[in-house]
Amino acid sequence: MTVGAATRSDLVHLAELARGARSVVALTGAGISVPSGIPDFRTPGSGLWGRVDPMQVAHIDAFRSDPARFWGFYAERFAALEHKLPNGAHRALVAMEQAGMLDAVITQNVDMLHRKAGTGELVEVHGSIATCSCPSCGERTALEAVRVRLAAEPDGVPRCGRCSAPLKPDVVLFGEMLPVEAIERAQALCQGAELLLCIGSSLEVQPVAGLPLLTLRAGGRVAIITQGPTPLDELASVRLRGDVVAELEALLAALAA
């Protein structure tokens, strides 16, 4: 997908901002993983929450009250994510980091694609499917072992190897607080960023949606790279609406020029 002429001038401006910033941080949402074949949550007609009610399958109360129904959804989700690979947008951010042009990636995604791409400084504010934990005794189990237990249990509920309680994915469910360490690290990065790249996020889910405001209040700038509208569009120094892979690859090329 090509980048339009109007976008090219914006990309040049964004590259100038990135070169001049002492600290550049990326904040990514579901949109960065869509080119890898992972649907986002809210796009009409294709978003995940348009097909299932998150309060029924992705709320902490659903896990506690009906772990079989909960895992009926999450087993399918795990299977859908198993073979997904990073795309050019993930790789562009890695290239920027390796070139010293990006300090960190903060992600709302739990799909592990930033890890697979090789991002070094990564803050997963909504957790990750990489592990599951036992709410009863705290034992943590790696994803591969969880998959084995999913297949072996007649009711489809993977259980703790120590106490046999249902395992819970180490992702933030509806009704849960974000991990304190992760959100505090994200807040510190955004407060110190002179440029925050908001990529593939609707910027609607709190408290992550408030992170760009920390950058702005500290005197930094925000660039938004996503196809759908966000509540912060009018506050962005640069607003790009094209394909996220094309936009980030073009930004990388502009930075190398």
Secondary structure, DSSP 8 states (H G I E B T S, - for coil): ----HHHHHHHHHHHHHHHH-S-EEEEE-GGGTGGGT---SSSTTT-GGGTS-HHHHSBHHHHHH-HHHHHHHHHHHHHHHTT----HHHHHHHHHHHTTS--EEEE---S-HHHHHT-SSEEETTEEEEEEE-TTT--EEEHHHHHHHHHH-TTS--B-TTT--B-EEEE--BT----HHHHHHHHHHHHH-SEEEEES--S-STTGGGHHHHHHHTT-EEEEE-SS--TTGGG-SEEE-S-HHHHHHHHHHHHH-
